[in-house]
Amino acid sequence: MREHSPNGMRPVPTALVVAGLLLVAGNLRAAITTVGPVLPGIEAALGLSSVAASVLVSLPLLAFAAVSPIAPRLAHRIGLERAIGLGLAVLAVGLVVRSTPPLALLWVGTALIGIAIAVLNVVLPALVKRDFPRRIGQITGAYSAVQSAFAAIAAGVAVPVAGATSLGWRLPLGMWAGLALIALGVLLPQLRRGPVRPGGSRAPRAEAAGGTGPVAQAVRSPWGSALGWQVTAFMGLQSVLFYVFITWLPAIEASAGIDEAVAGAHQFLYNACAIAGSLACSTAIGRLRDQRALGVLVPTVYLIATLGVLLAPGASAVWASIGGVAGGASIVLALSFLGLRSAHHAQAASLSGMAQSIGYLFAAAGPVAFGAIHDATGSWTPALLLLLAVEAVLIGFGYLSGRDRTIG
């Protein structure tokens, strides 16, 4: 199937559209997961305090929360394709700026990266809703798997690349600009055409992008919908679980006497199993009438992993693997809800902005709160018990979000 095109322009093959979408997904986490492994080198070279380093790591998440509500308006104004193109261009600039002296550019580049990825995060589910309305789960699963794969690769190669040249940590921080430019190049044929209706015909920009056209005016704002808030709660709480596991599992393992290198290998297991969870969940979504069963099952798998860490931390390889499956499945389910629970791609963009704004506020605060509870009590047990409570609440929101209905 090929995209229809007016004015005698050659149609864009569906395979190229999917390839562009997957390349965009590859850019969503690589710029972030590169930082952690080389952070000690950055601190030593620039004299950053631990507090400043923590802010540097959290800055993209804060940018996600701040920019996500604005991103749908940008897509309304310029169209989904051009919003993605702009996001990729800003991302490439931010990556280069972040890796360039002096110190101020590290902060400027990191902020630009957060802004760019926030736009891409919000617009991509709307694009899937518009162009693949009957394959939301499968396409979302595919791009989530690609996202996880590049996140794992970026984290894994950061230290070896930093040690390979005199540029040190600056090279891995900046080199992913190449991937952003490749994705932008693949998307160029679509950028020349502008917005497309779901059926394939050209549309006036305001309507196709979700602006002031008749379709856009008919859709309901998710901010006034109970279902919109249920989907948002699912997005936010699963984000907390993901970032708590990524941030604190190595420290929990260290307190149980597990070697640092082994704990690092468990992080790789977590990311690798997340890919498997993404693909399994996307397959299941396409075969079920609704997603209630998945909405209950996926948080339950997370709960099992947390119980394992609490009761038998020495077997963290098992719990990291189980948690990775849950993490990969939960983000696919959360992103799929953005399209499945919306009636139109403009509404999907609004719901995406709402859910990801609040979700990333949770994501930024969750690991901090988890660590603070540990510091206050001197034990990981109270924090893990709280995490079990979060997972129990997530089961409820998973069931509600999984019902076969739309915001309207």
N, C-alpha and C positions, 0 to 999 in steps of 0.2 A: 504494500500500500504506500502511495506517495502523497505528499502534501500537494493539494491543488494550488495553482498559482495563476494570477491574472497577468495581463499585459504581455503574454507570450513568454514569460520567464520560465526557465526549466524548473520542474518540481524538485523538491528536496526529498530524497529517499527516506523512508521511515527508519531504516538502519542508521543513517547518518544523524537523524534526530535523536535516536536512542543513544548513539555513541557520544554525541555532544552532551546529553543529559548525564551520562555516566562520568564523563570527564569533569563536568561541573561538580558532581558529587565527590570525586577524588580530591577536589580542592577544599572541601569543607572542614577537614580536621588536620591535614598534614601540617599546615602552618602553625597549629597549636601544639600538637604532640611532639614536634621537633624541639620545643623549648625545654621541657623537663630534663631530658638527659644531659643537655649542655649547660643547664642553669648554674651548676657550681663554677664552670669556667667563666660564665658571664659575670657572676658575683666577684670572682677573684680579679678579673681583668678590669672591671669598672668600679670596684669598691662598693657594690650595692649591699645594703643591709638585708637581713632576713625579711624584714617587713617590706622593704622596697621590692625584693624578689617576689614575695607573695602577691603584692599588688600587680606586678608585671604579669604574673601568671593569671590573675583574676581579671585583668583589664578587658580581654576579649569577651568574657562572659558578661561583664557589666555593659559592654557595648552592645552585645546581643539583646540584653534586656531593654536598653534605652532606644535602640534603633528599630527593633522588630515591629512596634506599633506604627512606625512611620513608613516602613517598607511597602505595605499595601498601597499607600497613597502614591508613592513613587511609581509602582506598577500601573496604577490607574492612569497616571499622567502620561507615561512614556511607553507602556506596553510591557508584557512579561519578558519578551525576548530582549528588549533593549535594557530592561532593568538587570537582567542576568549579565548581559554584555558589559554594562557599566560596573557591576559588582566585580566581575573578573578583572577589568582594567584597574580598578582601585586596589584590588587585592595584589596584583602584580607590582604596582607602584609601592604599596605598603611593605611588601616583602623585601624589595630592594632597599627602601629607605631604612627599614629596621636593621639591616645588616651593615649600614654605612655609619662611620663616625660622623659627628661626635655623639655623646650620650643622649642628648635631647632627641636625636632622630630615632633612637631605640624606642622611646615612648611614643613619638609621633607615628612611626611605622606600625607599632603594635595597635594603636588606636584605629588607624586606617584599616588594618587587617580585620579587627573586630567589626567595624562598620560594614565592610564589604561582605564578610561571611554572614552577617545578620541579614543583609538583603537577599543573599543567595539562599539561606535557610528558609526564609519566608516564601520566596517566589517559587522555589522548585516544587513544593507540593501543589501549588495552584496550576503550574504548568502540566504536572501529571494529571490532575483532575480534568484539565481542558483537553489534552491531546490523547489521553489513554483512560477515559472514564470507566471502561469495563475491565481494566487491568491494573487498577490502582495498587492492589496488594503486591502483585508480581513486580511491577516497575519499581515501587517503593522498596521492596526487598532487595532488588538488584542494585539500586543505587546506594542503599544502606550498606550492603556487603562491600561494594567498591569503596565507600567511605571508610569502613572499618579496616579494609585491607591497606589503603594508603596511610591511614593513621598508624597502623602497626609498622609499616615499612619506614615511615618518616621517623618514628621513635627508634627503630632498630638501627638505622644507618647514621643517625645524627652524630654519635660519638666517633665511629670510624672515619666519617667524612671530615669531621672537625680535626682529627689527627693526621689527615692525609696531606694537608697543605699548610703554608704559613698563615693563611687566613683564619685558621682555627675555627671557633664557633660561628664566625660570621658567614662562612660558606653554607653550612646546613640551614642557617636562618634565612638566607636569601635565595637558595637554589630552587625552591619550589615555585618561584615566579615563572620559571619555564613551563611548568605544568599549567599555570593559569593562562599563559599566552597560547599554549597549544589548544586548550579548551576554547579560548576566544576565537582562534583560527577556524576550528571545526564549526563553530556557531555562526560564522560570518554569513553563509548563505541565508540563514534564517533571519539574521539581523537586517538584511537588505529588504526583507518582505514585510516586516512588521507583524502585528497581531493577526491571528487566525481564529475563526469560530471553531468550536469543537467538531463540527461536521466537515471542516476543511475549507470553507469559503472565506473570502476576505471580509473583514468587518470594519466599520468605522472605529477609530482607535478608542474613543471613550467607552464604547460599549464592549469591545473585545477585551479591553484591559480592566474592565470592571468599574468604569467611571460613571457617566451620567446617562448612559443608554437605557432603553426600556428594560432589558434583562437585569441590569445592575440595580435599577430602582425597585424592582420587585423583590429582591432578596432581603432577608431579615438580618440585622446586625447580630453577630454571635454574642456581643457584650450583654444583650438583654435576654439571652436564652439560657435556660437551665442546662440544656444539652451542651451548649458551648462551654459553660463553666465546668461541666463534668469532663469533657475532653481536655480542657485546660488543666484541671486538677490531675488527670492521668499523666499528661505531658510533664507537669512540674514535678510530681512525686517520683516518676521513673527517672527523671533527670537527677534528682537527689541521690537515688540509689546508685546510678551509674558513676557519678563523680565521687561519691563516698568510697565505693569499691576501688576506683582508680587511684584515689588520693591516699587512702589510709590502709589498704590491705597490706602493703609492704611493711608498714610500721607495726601492725598487729602481728604479722608473721615474725618480725624481729623480736617482739616481746615474748614470743613463744620459742625463741632460740633458733629460728630458721636463718640460714646464711643469706647475706644481701644478694649475692649472685643468683641463688636459688629463687629468692623472692622476685628478682627481676625476670627470671624465666617464667614464673607464674603469671606475671603481667602479660607476657607474650601469649601464654595459654588463654588468658582472659580475652584478649583481643582476637585471637584465632577462633576461639569458640563463639565469639560474638558474630563472626561471619556465618558460621553454621546456624546459629539461632536466627539470624536475619533471613537466610534462605528458607529455613524450615517454616518460619512464621508466614512468609510471603506465599509459600505454597499452600499452607492451610487456609489462609484468608480467601483464596480463590475457590476453595472447595466447600466452604461453609455458608449456610444461609445468612447467618449473622456472626458477630465476633464475641458473643457473651462468654462462650467456653474459653476462648483465648484470653479474654480480659480477666478471667479468674485464674486460668492455668499459669500464665506467664508470671504474675506476681507471686504465685505459690512456689514456683521454681526459685525465684529470688529468695523467698522466705526459707526454703530448704538450705540454700547456700549460706545464708546468714546464720541459721541455726548450727550449721556445720562449723563455721568459723568460731562461733561462741563456745560450742561444746568440745570440738576436736581441732583446734587451730593447727596442730601438727600435720594434718591431712589437707593443708591449704591448696595443694595442687588440684585435688578433687573439687574443693569448694570454689576455687577460681574458675575452673572449667564450667561448673554448673552455673555460677554467677555470670560468666561470659555468655552462655547460651541465653540466659534470661535477659541480659543487657541488650544483646543483639535483637532478640525477639521483641522486647518492650519498645525500643525506638522505632522499629518497623510498624508495630501496632499503633503507637502514638501518631506517627506521621501519616499512616493510612487513615486513621480516624479523621484527619483534617480534610481529606477528600471524600471519604465515605459518608460523613455526617453533614456535608454541605450540599446544597442544591445546585450550585453554580460555581465556576472557577473564581469569580470575583469574591463570592462568599468564602471559598476555600482560602483565598489570600488573606481575608480579614480574620478568619479563624486561626490561620497560621500565625499571623502577627500577634494576635491576642495570646494564644497558647505558648508561643515561643518567648514572648516578652516575660510573662509571668513564670514560665518554666525555667528560664535562665536566671531569673532572680532567685528562685529556689536552688538552682544548681550552684550559684555563687555562694549562697548562704549555708547550704547543707553541710559541706565539708568543714566549714569554719565552726559551725555549731557542734558537729560531731567531735572535732578536735578539742573544742572548749569544754565539752562534757568530760572528755578523758582527762584534761588538765585539772579540772575541778575535783574529780573523784580519784584520780590516780589509777584508774582501771578502765579497760575497754568494755567491761560487761554492761554498765549502764547505757553507754552509747549504742551498743549492739541491741540491747533490749528496746531502746527507742526505735532503732531501725526496723525491728520486727513489727512494732506498732505501725510504722509508716507503711510497711508492706501489707499489713492487714487492711488498712484504709485504702490502699491502692487496689486491692482485690474488689472492694465495693465500687470504686469508680471505674474499674475495668469492666465490671458487669453492666453498669449503667451506660457507659460509652459504647459498649458492644451491641446494644440493641439496634435493630434494623429500622432506623428512622433518620430523618434529616432535620436540620434547624428550620428549613422552610423558606 
